Amino acid sequence: MLIYITGGARSGKSRYAQDLAQRLAKRVVFVATATPSDENLRRRIARHRRERPKGWRTLENPADLLTIYSTAGPRAELYLVDCLTLHVASRLMKNEKESAISARVETFCKKAAASPITTILVSNEVGSGVVPPTELGIQFQDYLGRANQIAARYARHVVFLVSGLPVQIKGDPL
C-alpha cells in the first residue's frame, strides 16, 4: 500500500509521516533521499536524524528508490521515504530527462502500491507557489509536479498538510 503525503515547505509533512509510521508499524525503514550539499542541509539532516526513533533502520541517499525493496531486508513492516522532492532534484541535477525520472517514479509507485508492506512517500507540493524565475527552477517545478501526480494516482491515501494540519484528499482517514 502506498500513502502519499504532500504539502508546502515547513507544513509538517515529515513530522506527520513519522508519527503515522510509528502508529502503523514497529519495524520501520526510513529512506533518506537528501544529499548533504551545504551547511543548512547538513543541519536539517542532523535534526531529522535526532528526531527519528532509535529503533528505525535508515537507508541514506538511494539513487534508485526501487532498491529499498531488495536492500531493506525481509523484516521491514513499513518504508518511509522522505522525500520525493529531493530525489527528483538529484535526478535533475544529474541531467536525467523528465521521461526517465517519471518512468522511475511510476515504477516505484506501482511497486509500492502492490507491495504488502506499507510505503509512506513524502513530497513538496510545488503547484501552489510562484513560478520560479529561472529555467532550471521551472524545469524542477514541472518535473516534480508530474512526479507528484504519479504518486497521487497510485496512492491509496493522499494527505495534504497545511500549517501542520492534515487534510485527507484521497482514501479513508488514517
Beta strands, then each sheet from edge to edge (+ up, - down):
strand 1: 2-7
strand 2: 28-32
strand 3: 57-60
strand 4: 78-82
strand 5: 118-124
strand 6: 157-162
strand 7: 165-170
sheet 1: 3+ 2+ 4+ 5+ 1+ 6+ 7-
end
